[in-house]
Amino acid sequence: MTSANFDLDRYYTPEDVALSALKQVDLPFQPESCADSSCGNGRLLDAANHVFGEISCIGVDRDRNAIRALKKKRPSWVLSTGDLLSRRSYLSGFGKVIPGKVDLLVLNPPFSQVSQKHIQIEYNKKNFRGSIAMACLTKSLELFRPTLGAVLIAPESLLYSEIDTIGRQSLSLSYSLRKVADLKCSTFKGARANACVVELLRGSDNSQEAVLDLSFCEIKVDILRGSLPVHLMTKSSSGTIFLHSTNIRQVVGSGNVSSLDRTSNTAKGIIRGWCILIPRVGMPDSKSVKTVYFEHDIQLSDCVIALCSRTKFSSLQIEKRIQEHWMEFRELYKGTGARYVTVAHLTKWLSRLNVIPDIR
């Protein structure tokens, strides 16, 4: 793990949320000991005591004042000040003096860091990039080696984002991941973040997602994501028509692109022909997810994804299948802050509709 002084967010778990989270998990046996690697004021460990009965509690936090106050409040707990993500921390030694085994981790890892969107993670002899939440989870698993696994209140992106794909794949070799519940974006005072309760239990994740109705015929589709950001677009009256997510409703409604800006610089994501346009960021509108036809080249912005078909019939069939499973389609849009969809999740979902993507 790279060493750095991270400016991490500090939003403690409300008491009712902590209790509700632990009451909803389905554990194979009752834990006798719990650990929290970013314990703060100890609320998750207190909730574990309430839900599971008297248990042994181990807590770590980089905030010396928080640990000092918690030692006075909970003198029977094993507590330590330490920076989970620092190489200079003595926490590896602390792990060796923990009395007995740890059954379950109860975690509310930091959701973000100010300076970077990701950091380097070392887990299971692999090095990869990931979010701060994924880094805290994997480091906690290595430090405490819980016999059951973990229950965590995590940013929604931990289960969804592309940056944590390798992390999830690495975890799935030893654990099964299950989202237990969604939390309101107003859960943490002073922050608006989409979060969820996640259950991480020992045992590889070999579960198969339910397959949708595949009785209809297979349809081929090209999935193209635009890659030209608005701030890099250079306007030119003789350039390629530029389409942003805010233009989708207008274009679908009128079919007219003559009023759109044109750009002299182009990038990946140029489309022509029969298409369905969907926003990559922000929730989609069912009235705008419709088949449209472009006679000339269209340059997509980086916040637009197009589903392109060779024929009008194929495009209309894809439109119909999306509309018939609209609520499931909307569920693809996740994210800790703004809601968004990734090409990977869209591709996987469309395959379940027998719409077979060809990504380019």
N, C-alpha and C positions, 0 to 999 in steps of 0.2 A: 504494500500500500504506500502510495506516495505520501511524503510528510509535508504538511503545510498548515498554516494557521487559518482554518476555515471560519468564516463568519456565518454560523449556522442559525437558522430560525429557532426561536424558543417559544413554542406554543404548547402549553401543557394540556393534557387530556381532561375534559370535564368529567366529574365524578360519575354522572349518570351514563355517559358514553362508555366509560371504562367498565362499569358494571354490566351494561347491556352487551358489550362486545364479548366478554368472557362467559356470559350466560348462554350465548347463542352457539358457541363452538361445540363440536361433537368429538370428544376425546375418547380413545379406547380405554383409558383408565385414569383415575383421579391423581393428579400430580401432588407430590409431597414437597416439592421445592420449585421455586420460580426465580428467574433472573431478569433484570432489565438493565440494558447497557447504556441507556440514556434516561435514567430514572427520574431526574428532576425532583419534584416534590413527593415522589413515591406513590402517586395516585393509582397507577396500574397494579403495583404490588399490593396496595391496600385492597383494591378490588379483587385481586386473586385470593387474598385471605378471606374476604367476605364470601366469595363464590365457592371456593374449594375447601374452606375450613382452615384451621391453623396449619400453616406451611412454613418452611424455611424460605427466607427471602434474601436475595443477593442483588445489590444495586451498584451501578457505576454511573458517574456523570463527570463531565469536564468542569462543571461549575463547583468550585470549592465551597462557596457559601451554601449552595443547595445541599451538598453532602454533609456539611457541618450541622445545618439545621435538622437534617433527617436523622443524623446520629443521635441527637438529643431527643427527637420525637420517637424514634424506633431503635432503641439501644440493642435489641436482640438481633437486628439484621446485620448481615455482613456487607459493609459498604466501603467504597473506595473512590477516590478522585482519580480520574484518568481520562485521557483523550483516546477514544477508541481507534481513531484513524491515524494516529501519530506513531511513527517507527520508534520514536524516543520514549514512548510510554512504557511503563513497567507492567502493563496489564497482562502480558504473556506470563509473567511470574505470578501475578495475582490469580490467574486461572488455575495454577497448580496448588494453591492453598485454600481453594474453595472447599468447605467441609462437605464431603459426600458428593453425590451426583446432582446435576440439575435436570429436572424433568421437562420443564417448559419455559420458553422465553416469552415474556410479555413486553411488547415493544411499541413505542411510538417514535420511530426514527425521524430525524430532521427531514423536512420535505425539500429543502433547497439550500443553496449557498449563493452568496451574493456575486462572487467573482467568476464562477464557472458554471456551465450547465452539466458538466460531467467530470469524473475523475477516474484515474486508473485503479482497477481492482485486481487483487490477486486472490483467487479462490480455487480450491481443488486442483492446484498446480496449473491453473490457467491465468493468463493476464488479459484483461479486456477493459473497455470503458463502460461506465455505468453511472447511474444517478447516485446522489449522496445517500438516498434511502436504501438503495441496493447495496451500496458499500457498507453501510452500518449493519444491515441484515446479515450479509455474508461473513463479516468480521465477527459478529456476535455468535453466529453458528460455530465458527472455528474456535472461538474463545471458550464457550460454555459447553459445546457438544451435547445439547439437550436430548434426552432419551425419547421424548415425544415429538418435539419440534417447536413451533412458535405460533403465537397469536399476535398479530400486529395491526395497528391502526396506521395505514399507509396511504400515500398519495395514489390516486387511481392509476397514474401513469406507470407505477411499478408493475402492474399486471398487463400494461397495454403498449407502452412506448417502444419505439424501435431501439432506443439507446440501451434499454434493459433486456433486449432479446437474448443476448448471450448469457446474461445473468440468469434469466428464467430457465433457459435450456440447461445450464449447469446445475441449478437447483433441482430440476425435474429428474435428475439421475438418482437422487436420494430422497426427494420429498414430493408429495402431491400438494398442489396449491389449489385452494378453493376460496372464492369470494363469499363471505358469509353475509355481508350486508353493506349497503351504500349509506354514506353519511351525508348530511346536509352540508352545503358549501359554507354555511354560517356556523359550523360546529366549533371552530376555534376562534375565540375572541380576538379581533384585530387582524384577521386574515380571512380571505375567501378562497378556499381551496377544496376541490372535489376529492374526497377521501373515501376509504372503504375499510371494512374489517376483513382481514385475510387470515385464513387458517393454513398453516404449513405443517404437514404431518409426515413422519417417517414413512418411507415406502415410495418407490418410483411412480411417477405419474403416467400411467398407461391408459388412462381413461379416454374414451372416444366421445366426441361431441355428437349430439343427436343429429341425424341426417334428415334434411327436409325432403319434401316430396320430390322424388326424381323420376316420376312417371312420365314427365314431359321430355321432349327431345333435347339433345345436347346442342348448345349454341356457342360458337366461337366469338370472342370479343378481344379487341386490343385495348389495353389499359394504358393511358398516357397521363403522366403528371407533368404539369407545367413546371418550368424551372427559372423563369425570368421574374425576379422581384420588381415591384412597382418602382422602388427607388433607383433601380439600375436601368429602367426603361428610358430610352432616348426617343422623344417624339419626332416623327417625320411624316409629312403629308403623303409621301410616296412609299412608305414602308409597309410592313406587314401589320394587319389588323391585330390589336392587342386586346385580350379578353381577361378581365379580372372577375373574381367571384361576385362582386357587387353588380356586375353586368348580366349575370345569368338570368335573372327574372325578366329583365327587359328583352333580352335576345329570344328567350323561349316564348314570351308573350307576343312579340311582333315579328320575329324572324328576321329583323332588320339589323345589320351590323354597320351600316354606313355612318352612324353617329359615333362609333367607338374610335378611340385614339389609335394611331398607327405608330409602329416603332421601327427604327432603323437597325437596332441590334436584336438578334434572335438567339434562341437557346433551345434546349430540349423541350418537347411538348408542342409541336406544330401539328395541327389537325386539319382535316378536310373530309367532307362527306357526311354520312349519317352518324350522329353522336348523341350521347346523353351526357350532360354536364352536371357535375356535382361539386359542391365546395369541399375543399380539404379541411378548412377551419370554419367553425361555426355550425350550427344545426341546420340540416337541409330542409327545404320547403317542398312538400309533396307536389305542389302545383308547378314547381320549376324543374322537377326531375322528369323531363319529357324528351321525346325524340326531336331533334332539330337537324337541319341539313345545311352544310356550309359549302358553297360553290368554290370559294377561294381559301387559301391558307389562312389559318388563325393561329396566332401565337398565344399560348396559355400562360397566365401568370403562375407563380409558384403556389398559389392557394386554390388552384382549380385542377380537378381530375376529370378526364374525359373517357367514356366508354364508347369506343368506335366500332361500328359494324360495317360489313360490306354491302348490306342491303337494308332497305327500309323495314322489311318484314322482320329481320333479325333484331333490329333496334327496338321495334315496337314490342316484340316478345320479351326482350330484356326489361324494358320499361314496365310491362305488365307484371312480370315476376317480382320486381322490386316493389311495386305498388301493392301487390297482394301480400307482401311480407314487410309492410312499411315500418311497423314498430320494431321489428328485429333489425331492419336497416338503420333506423335511428339509434339503436343501441350500440352500433359500431362506433359512434362518436363518443369518445372518452377524453380524459385529460384532467390533470390536476388543476389547471387554470382554465384556459379556453378549451372548448370541446373541439376535437379534431378526429380525423380518420386517417389511418395509414394505408398505403397500397397493399401491404402484406395482409392486413385484416380484411380489407375489402375483397382481395383476391380469394382468400380462404372462404369467405361467406358466399361469394358468387359461385364458387365451385359447388357448394352445397345446393345451389339452385340449378345445377347443371349448366351454368354459364361458365365455360372454360376459358380462362384468361390467357392471353399471350402478352406478357409485359415487355415493353420496350421503351 
